[in-house]
Amino acid sequence: MSTLKKSLAVLTLATVFSSGLAFAKDVTVQAEGTKFDPLIVNVEPGDTVYWTNMDIHNVDFKFQPDGAKDFKSEIGQNTSREFTKEGIYLYQCDPHIGLGMGGAVIVGKPSNLDTLKATKIHGGLGMIAHKVLKAESK
């Protein structure tokens, strides 16, 4: 095999093996008063979401794809979560959900969209679910 062919083969393999790492991204959601900004985050499997400015807030996931691990952060702690399973994840700030403080993370293809449509979610989290369904119908 010529040196050029060997170099191309090595370059191709390096690109294939590193491409997954190159595309993983970090997204930041900031607590601002009694809302999260942005409200809805779209990421891909392998991406990480960071929640900042969490002095009196937390994130508590109340709806997520089957098989996803439960996640609830401590109040007052900035936190992060890597998302590996595709689907829609809804979360709330426990002390402030009555004021509508919550959000959504949509990972890849929302595999649990039909489940969300069939689930009756009330209160502040229900408002967030409604916004997600509206965004996904576009």
MDTraj code that builds the backbone (N, CA, C; nanometers):
import mdtraj as md
import numpy as np

residues = "MET SER THR LEU LYS LYS SER LEU ALA VAL LEU THR LEU ALA THR VAL PHE SER SER GLY LEU ALA PHE ALA LYS ASP VAL THR VAL GLN ALA GLU GLY THR LYS PHE ASP PRO LEU ILE VAL ASN VAL GLU PRO GLY ASP THR VAL TYR TRP THR ASN MET ASP ILE HIS ASN VAL ASP PHE LYS PHE GLN PRO ASP GLY ALA LYS ASP PHE LYS SER GLU ILE GLY GLN ASN THR SER ARG GLU PHE THR LYS GLU GLY ILE TYR LEU TYR GLN CYS ASP PRO HIS ILE GLY LEU GLY MET GLY GLY ALA VAL ILE VAL GLY LYS PRO SER ASN LEU ASP THR LEU LYS ALA THR LYS ILE HIS GLY GLY LEU GLY MET ILE ALA HIS LYS VAL LEU LYS ALA GLU SER LYS".split()
xyz = np.array([
    [0.0856, -0.1175, 0.0000],
    [0.0000, 0.0000, 0.0000],
    [0.0899, 0.1233, 0.0000],
    [0.0560, 0.2178, -0.0844],
    [0.1387, 0.3376, -0.0950],
    [0.1242, 0.4244, 0.0312],
    [0.2211, 0.5122, 0.0487],
    [0.2193, 0.6022, 0.1630],
    [0.0956, 0.6912, 0.1598],
    [0.0559, 0.7355, 0.0420],
    [-0.0622, 0.8211, 0.0293],
    [-0.1876, 0.7453, 0.0718],
    [-0.2014, 0.6195, 0.0271],
    [-0.3191, 0.5396, 0.0643],
    [-0.3216, 0.5132, 0.2140],
    [-0.2045, 0.4854, 0.2737],
    [-0.1970, 0.4636, 0.4182],
    [-0.2373, 0.5904, 0.4935],
    [-0.1888, 0.7030, 0.4472],
    [-0.2216, 0.8300, 0.5132],
    [-0.3704, 0.8589, 0.5047],
    [-0.4294, 0.8341, 0.3883],
    [-0.5737, 0.8562, 0.3723],
    [-0.6544, 0.7612, 0.4610],
    [-0.6089, 0.6362, 0.4707],
    [-0.6789, 0.5396, 0.5556],
    [-0.6741, 0.5821, 0.7021],
    [-0.5588, 0.6248, 0.7479],
    [-0.5436, 0.6694, 0.8866],
    [-0.6284, 0.7935, 0.9116],
    [-0.6267, 0.8876, 0.8191],
    [-0.7060, 1.0094, 0.8325],
    [-0.8554, 0.9776, 0.8362],
    [-0.9002, 0.8853, 0.7524],
    [-1.0410, 0.8458, 0.7503],
    [-1.0815, 0.7828, 0.8833],
    [-1.0003, 0.6911, 0.9350],
    [-1.0303, 0.6271, 1.0625],
    [-1.0304, 0.7289, 1.1769],
    [-0.9367, 0.8195, 1.1760],
    [-0.9311, 0.9217, 1.2812],
    [-1.0562, 1.0084, 1.2779],
    [-1.1029, 1.0418, 1.1585],
    [-1.2240, 1.1228, 1.1451],
    [-1.3450, 1.0473, 1.1966],
    [-1.3565, 0.9198, 1.1623],
    [-1.4704, 0.8393, 1.2064],
    [-1.4724, 0.8272, 1.3577],
    [-1.3581, 0.7986, 1.4187],
    [-1.3536, 0.7781, 1.5633],
    [-1.3701, 0.9069, 1.6428],
    [-1.3296, 1.0192, 1.5884],
    [-1.3394, 1.1438, 1.6633],
    [-1.4665, 1.2219, 1.6333],
    [-1.5430, 1.1830, 1.5329],
    [-1.6586, 1.2626, 1.4933],
    [-1.7644, 1.2702, 1.6028],
    [-1.7859, 1.1637, 1.6781],
    [-1.8836, 1.1679, 1.7868],
    [-1.8444, 1.2670, 1.8938],
    [-1.7176, 1.2752, 1.9255],
    [-1.6708, 1.3683, 2.0271],
    [-1.6764, 1.5125, 1.9780],
    [-1.6514, 1.5323, 1.8509],
    [-1.6471, 1.6661, 1.7958],
    [-1.7848, 1.7306, 1.7932],
    [-1.8902, 1.6525, 1.7880],
    [-2.0230, 1.7089, 1.7741],
    [-2.0982, 1.7188, 1.9064],
    [-2.0491, 1.6596, 2.0127],
    [-2.1154, 1.6739, 2.1424],
    [-2.1042, 1.8205, 2.1840],
    [-2.2132, 1.8739, 2.2380],
    [-2.2095, 2.0148, 2.2750],
    [-2.2621, 2.0339, 2.4162],
    [-2.2302, 2.1494, 2.4693],
    [-2.2790, 2.1906, 2.5999],
    [-2.3788, 2.3037, 2.5786],
    [-2.4884, 2.2975, 2.6513],
    [-2.5918, 2.4012, 2.6451],
    [-2.6151, 2.4508, 2.7874],
    [-2.6295, 2.5808, 2.8041],
    [-2.6532, 2.6381, 2.9365],
    [-2.7939, 2.6945, 2.9449],
    [-2.8620, 2.6590, 3.0536],
    [-2.9929, 2.7144, 3.0878],
    [-2.9725, 2.7954, 3.2148],
    [-3.0188, 2.9187, 3.2135],
    [-2.9992, 3.0062, 3.3283],
    [-3.1311, 3.0306, 3.3997],
    [-3.1278, 3.0199, 3.5319],
    [-3.2437, 3.0573, 3.6132],
    [-3.2449, 3.2092, 3.6235],
    [-3.3579, 3.2686, 3.5842],
    [-3.3737, 3.4140, 3.5895],
    [-3.5048, 3.4442, 3.6601],
    [-3.4975, 3.4871, 3.7843],
    [-3.6198, 3.5109, 3.8617],
    [-3.6924, 3.3801, 3.8826],
    [-3.8117, 3.3697, 3.8244],
    [-3.8882, 3.2447, 3.8348],
    [-3.9126, 3.1839, 3.6975],
    [-3.8092, 3.1881, 3.6125],
    [-3.8176, 3.1204, 3.4830],
    [-3.6794, 3.0686, 3.4442],
    [-3.6800, 2.9698, 3.3575],
    [-3.5559, 2.9192, 3.3000],
    [-3.5433, 2.9748, 3.1591],
    [-3.4225, 3.0147, 3.1222],
    [-3.3970, 3.0700, 2.9899],
    [-3.2788, 2.9989, 2.9272],
    [-3.3013, 2.9307, 2.8150],
    [-3.4256, 2.9154, 2.7410],
    [-3.5198, 2.8131, 2.8067],
    [-3.6478, 2.8258, 2.7740],
    [-3.7501, 2.7370, 2.8294],
    [-3.7384, 2.5963, 2.7710],
    [-3.7154, 2.5887, 2.6403],
    [-3.7038, 2.4604, 2.5700],
    [-3.5664, 2.4545, 2.5055],
    [-3.4962, 2.3441, 2.5290],
    [-3.3625, 2.3230, 2.4742],
    [-3.3670, 2.1999, 2.3848],
    [-3.3097, 2.2114, 2.2665],
    [-3.2971, 2.0974, 2.1754],
    [-3.1515, 2.0549, 2.1703],
    [-3.1270, 1.9276, 2.2018],
    [-2.9911, 1.8737, 2.2009],
    [-2.9918, 1.7375, 2.1321],
    [-2.8755, 1.6825, 2.1157],
    [-2.8587, 1.5485, 2.0588],
    [-2.8058, 1.4553, 2.1669],
    [-2.8263, 1.3245, 2.1500],
    [-2.7693, 1.2309, 2.2478],
    [-2.6195, 1.2545, 2.2643],
    [-2.5750, 1.2552, 2.3886],
    [-2.4355, 1.2815, 2.4204],
    [-2.4086, 1.4249, 2.4619],
    [-2.5050, 1.5143, 2.4375],
    [-2.4894, 1.6542, 2.4777],
    [-2.5176, 1.6695, 2.6267],
    [-2.4641, 1.7765, 2.6848],
    [-2.4814, 1.8054, 2.8259],
    [-2.5493, 1.9407, 2.8426],
    [-2.6470, 1.9460, 2.9318],
    [-2.7138, 2.0713, 2.9663],
    [-2.6691, 2.1112, 3.1064],
    [-2.6322, 2.2387, 3.1212],
    [-2.5903, 2.2962, 3.2483],
    [-2.6957, 2.3963, 3.2933],
    [-2.7338, 2.3893, 3.4202],
    [-2.8247, 2.4873, 3.4801],
    [-2.7435, 2.5745, 3.5737],
    [-2.7507, 2.7061, 3.5524],
    [-2.6714, 2.8011, 3.6314],
    [-2.7616, 2.9032, 3.7000],
    [-2.7013, 2.9781, 3.7924],
    [-2.7712, 3.0800, 3.8703],
    [-2.8828, 3.0175, 3.9544],
    [-2.8531, 2.9044, 4.0152],
    [-2.9536, 2.8218, 4.0829],
    [-2.9602, 2.8479, 4.2335],
    [-2.9324, 2.9692, 4.2757],
    [-2.9244, 3.0025, 4.4187],
    [-3.0419, 2.9504, 4.5017],
    [-3.1639, 2.9650, 4.4524],
    [-3.2824, 2.9217, 4.5279],
    [-3.3693, 2.8263, 4.4446],
    [-3.3064, 2.7588, 4.3477],
    [-3.3803, 2.6746, 4.2537],
    [-3.3217, 2.5339, 4.2482],
    [-3.3969, 2.4442, 4.1840],
    [-3.3463, 2.3113, 4.1519],
    [-3.4106, 2.2660, 4.0209],
    [-3.3687, 2.1522, 3.9703],
    [-3.4352, 2.0891, 3.8566],
    [-3.4759, 1.9492, 3.9007],
    [-3.6015, 1.9174, 3.8742],
    [-3.6597, 1.7889, 3.9130],
    [-3.7368, 1.7374, 3.7920],
    [-3.6838, 1.6321, 3.7289],
    [-3.7450, 1.5788, 3.6070],
    [-3.8675, 1.4952, 3.6428],
    [-3.9820, 1.5353, 3.5884],
    [-4.1102, 1.4722, 3.6190],
    [-4.1640, 1.3891, 3.5035],
    [-4.1139, 1.4118, 3.3824],
    [-4.1564, 1.3349, 3.2650],
    [-4.0334, 1.3149, 3.1785],
    [-4.0083, 1.1897, 3.1407],
    [-3.8925, 1.1585, 3.0573],
    [-3.9155, 1.0252, 2.9896],
    [-3.8333, 0.9893, 2.8918],
    [-3.8525, 0.8614, 2.8222],
    [-3.8376, 0.7426, 2.9177],
    [-3.9095, 0.6356, 2.8872],
    [-3.8937, 0.5120, 2.9642],
    [-3.7478, 0.4695, 2.9621],
    [-3.6989, 0.4281, 3.0759],
    [-3.5613, 0.3802, 3.0860],
    [-3.4598, 0.4883, 3.1195],
    [-3.5003, 0.6153, 3.1134],
    [-3.4076, 0.7227, 3.1514],
    [-3.3969, 0.7260, 3.3039],
    [-3.2777, 0.7532, 3.3531],
    [-3.2569, 0.7572, 3.4976],
    [-3.3223, 0.8807, 3.5570],
    [-3.3816, 0.8647, 3.6752],
    [-3.4398, 0.9783, 3.7466],
    [-3.3297, 1.0789, 3.7778],
    [-3.3688, 1.2060, 3.7828],
    [-3.2713, 1.3111, 3.8102],
    [-3.3398, 1.4228, 3.8870],
    [-3.2832, 1.4585, 4.0006],
    [-3.3312, 1.5710, 4.0807],
    [-3.2098, 1.6349, 4.1462],
    [-3.1922, 1.7644, 4.1220],
    [-3.0779, 1.8339, 4.1803],
    [-3.1145, 1.8907, 4.3171],
    [-3.0134, 1.9275, 4.3908],
    [-3.0322, 1.9923, 4.5201],
    [-3.0670, 2.1394, 4.4984],
    [-3.1493, 2.1941, 4.5839],
    [-3.1808, 2.3370, 4.5766],
    [-3.0542, 2.4158, 4.6078],
    [-3.0302, 2.5190, 4.5270],
    [-2.9164, 2.6072, 4.5491],
    [-2.7873, 2.5616, 4.4845],
    [-2.7912, 2.4564, 4.4032],
    [-2.6697, 2.4044, 4.3415],
    [-2.6793, 2.4110, 4.1895],
    [-2.5808, 2.4741, 4.1258],
    [-2.5715, 2.4624, 3.9809],
    [-2.5533, 2.3152, 3.9490],
    [-2.6062, 2.2702, 3.8371],
    [-2.6019, 2.1282, 3.8079],
    [-2.5916, 2.1047, 3.6580],
    [-2.5699, 1.9803, 3.6203],
    [-2.5647, 1.9441, 3.4785],
    [-2.6133, 1.8006, 3.4623],
    [-2.6552, 1.7708, 3.3401],
    [-2.6984, 1.6357, 3.3065],
    [-2.6605, 1.6068, 3.1629],
    [-2.5954, 1.4932, 3.1422],
    [-2.5686, 1.4460, 3.0069],
    [-2.6895, 1.3637, 2.9629],
    [-2.7370, 1.3899, 2.8430],
    [-2.8543, 1.3200, 2.7900],
    [-2.8098, 1.2173, 2.6874],
    [-2.8443, 1.0919, 2.7127],
    [-2.8035, 0.9836, 2.6230],
    [-2.9225, 0.9172, 2.5539],
    [-3.0411, 0.9356, 2.6064],
    [-3.1601, 0.8695, 2.5528],
    [-3.2491, 0.9722, 2.4835],
    [-3.2871, 0.9432, 2.3592],
    [-3.3721, 1.0351, 2.2844],
    [-3.5099, 1.0469, 2.3483],
    [-3.5688, 1.1655, 2.3373],
    [-3.7034, 1.1872, 2.3870],
    [-3.7219, 1.3245, 2.4461],
    [-3.8413, 1.3459, 2.5016],
    [-3.8772, 1.4714, 2.5648],
    [-3.8637, 1.4545, 2.7158],
    [-3.7981, 1.5511, 2.7784],
    [-3.7784, 1.5539, 2.9227],
    [-3.8398, 1.6836, 2.9752],
    [-3.9309, 1.6745, 3.0704],
    [-3.9889, 1.7925, 3.1341],
    [-3.9389, 1.8002, 3.2774],
    [-3.9019, 1.9198, 3.3196],
    [-3.8535, 1.9371, 3.4557],
    [-3.9167, 2.0611, 3.5180],
    [-3.9086, 2.0659, 3.6500],
    [-3.9614, 2.1802, 3.7243],
    [-3.8647, 2.2206, 3.8326],
    [-3.8801, 2.3452, 3.8768],
    [-3.8158, 2.3918, 3.9986],
    [-3.9181, 2.3678, 4.1081],
    [-3.8876, 2.2787, 4.2006],
    [-3.9867, 2.2409, 4.3027],
    [-4.0415, 2.3602, 4.3813],
    [-3.9578, 2.4539, 4.4291],
    [-4.0149, 2.5640, 4.5074],
    [-4.0994, 2.6614, 4.4246],
    [-4.0795, 2.6642, 4.2917],
    [-4.1424, 2.7694, 4.2110],
    [-4.2292, 2.7176, 4.0966],
    [-4.2638, 2.5891, 4.0950],
    [-4.3464, 2.5386, 3.9855],
    [-4.4848, 2.6036, 3.9867],
    [-4.5319, 2.6435, 4.1031],
    [-4.6607, 2.7136, 4.1114],
    [-4.6609, 2.8448, 4.0340],
    [-4.5428, 2.8993, 4.0102],
    [-4.5272, 3.0206, 3.9303],
    [-4.4909, 2.9869, 3.7855],
    [-4.4961, 2.8572, 3.7522],
    [-4.4674, 2.8124, 3.6155],
    [-4.3213, 2.7911, 3.5850],
    [-4.2370, 2.7790, 3.6883],
    [-4.0938, 2.7649, 3.6640],
    [-4.0590, 2.6204, 3.6353],
    [-4.0315, 2.5964, 3.5112],
    [-3.9917, 2.4643, 3.4640],
    [-3.9386, 2.4785, 3.3233],
    [-3.9096, 2.3666, 3.2611],
    [-3.8558, 2.3704, 3.1257],
    [-3.8581, 2.2335, 3.0630],
    [-3.8029, 2.2281, 2.9432],
    [-3.8010, 2.1033, 2.8676],
    [-3.6690, 2.0885, 2.7946],
    [-3.6257, 1.9637, 2.7854],
    [-3.5104, 1.9278, 2.7040],
    [-3.5601, 1.8251, 2.6035],
    [-3.5414, 1.8543, 2.4758],
    [-3.5803, 1.7607, 2.3697],
    [-3.4512, 1.7046, 2.3127],
    [-3.4351, 1.5743, 2.3276],
    [-3.3123, 1.5079, 2.2868],
    [-3.3386, 1.4301, 2.1580],
    [-3.2707, 1.4708, 2.0505],
    [-3.2848, 1.4018, 1.9229],
    [-3.4287, 1.3965, 1.8774],
    [-3.4669, 1.2792, 1.8301],
    [-3.6039, 1.2566, 1.7857],
    [-3.6894, 1.2302, 1.9094],
    [-3.7966, 1.3077, 1.9299],
    [-3.8776, 1.2904, 2.0518],
    [-3.9573, 1.1600, 2.0488],
    [-3.8944, 1.0523, 2.0885],
    [-3.9529, 0.9178, 2.0814],
    [-4.0761, 0.9010, 2.1694],
    [-4.0927, 0.9843, 2.2695],
    [-4.2059, 0.9721, 2.3617],
    [-4.3108, 1.0826, 2.3415],
    [-4.3158, 1.1388, 2.2209],
    [-4.4115, 1.2454, 2.1915],
    [-4.5552, 1.1980, 2.2083],
    [-4.5871, 1.0788, 2.1579],
    [-4.7234, 1.0269, 2.1722],
    [-4.7596, 1.0043, 2.3187],
    [-4.6638, 0.9597, 2.3976],
    [-4.6881, 0.9408, 2.5409],
    [-4.7183, 1.0743, 2.6073],
    [-4.6433, 1.1788, 2.5704],
    [-4.6684, 1.3110, 2.6271],
    [-4.8081, 1.3598, 2.5894],
    [-4.8481, 1.3373, 2.4642],
    [-4.9814, 1.3791, 2.4189],
    [-5.0908, 1.3096, 2.4999],
    [-5.0681, 1.1839, 2.5371],
    [-5.1696, 1.1049, 2.6075],
    [-5.1673, 1.1247, 2.7588],
    [-5.0635, 1.1904, 2.8099],
    [-5.0489, 1.2085, 2.9540],
    [-5.1135, 1.3397, 2.9972],
    [-5.1949, 1.3329, 3.1006],
    [-5.2575, 1.4545, 3.1540],
    [-5.1642, 1.5135, 3.2590],
    [-5.1042, 1.6265, 3.2244],
    [-5.0138, 1.6962, 3.3148],
    [-5.0784, 1.8299, 3.3476],
    [-5.0912, 1.8598, 3.4751],
    [-5.1622, 1.9799, 3.5188],
    [-5.0663, 2.0832, 3.5778],
    [-5.1196, 2.2016, 3.6041],
    [-5.0444, 2.3067, 3.6715],
    [-4.9326, 2.3642, 3.5863],
    [-4.8297, 2.4121, 3.6547],
    [-4.7174, 2.4753, 3.5863],
    [-4.6482, 2.3831, 3.4885],
    [-4.6317, 2.2565, 3.5244],
    [-4.5673, 2.1619, 3.4337],
    [-4.6562, 2.1347, 3.3121],
    [-4.7872, 2.1399, 3.3322],
    [-4.8808, 2.1243, 3.2204],
    [-4.8664, 2.2364, 3.1187],
    [-4.8424, 2.3589, 3.1661],
    [-4.8202, 2.4713, 3.0748],
    [-4.6950, 2.4481, 2.9905],
    [-4.5925, 2.3939, 3.0526],
    [-4.4691, 2.3667, 2.9803],
    [-4.4922, 2.2559, 2.8776],
    [-4.5641, 2.1503, 2.9188],
    [-4.5952, 2.0411, 2.8255],
    [-4.6718, 2.0953, 2.7054],
    [-4.7654, 2.1854, 2.7288],
    [-4.8432, 2.2451, 2.6199],
    [-4.7516, 2.3210, 2.5226],
    [-4.6559, 2.3962, 2.5761],
    [-4.5626, 2.4712, 2.4913],
    [-4.4752, 2.3776, 2.4092],
    [-4.4338, 2.2656, 2.4692],
    [-4.3532, 2.1673, 2.3958],
    [-4.4359, 2.1071, 2.2823],
    [-4.5592, 2.0681, 2.3112],
    [-4.6447, 2.0085, 2.2085],
    [-4.6701, 2.1075, 2.0953],
    [-4.6890, 2.2332, 2.1297],
    [-4.7098, 2.3358, 2.0284],
    [-4.5849, 2.3513, 1.9407],
    [-4.4658, 2.3534, 2.0039],
    [-4.3406, 2.3665, 1.9298],
    [-4.3155, 2.2454, 1.8404],
    [-4.3510, 2.1271, 1.8871],
    [-4.3265, 2.0045, 1.8099],
    [-4.4264, 1.9874, 1.6951],
    [-4.5388, 2.0587, 1.6997],
    [-4.6374, 2.0451, 1.5921],
    [-4.6054, 2.1334, 1.4729],
    [-4.5054, 2.2197, 1.4874],
    [-4.4671, 2.3096, 1.3766],
    [-4.3840, 2.2384, 1.2749],
])
top = md.Topology()
chain = top.add_chain()
for i, resn in enumerate(residues, 1):
    res = top.add_residue(resn, chain, resSeq=i)
    for name in ("N", "CA", "C"):
        top.add_atom(name, md.element.get_by_symbol(name[0]), res)
traj = md.Trajectory(xyz[None], top)
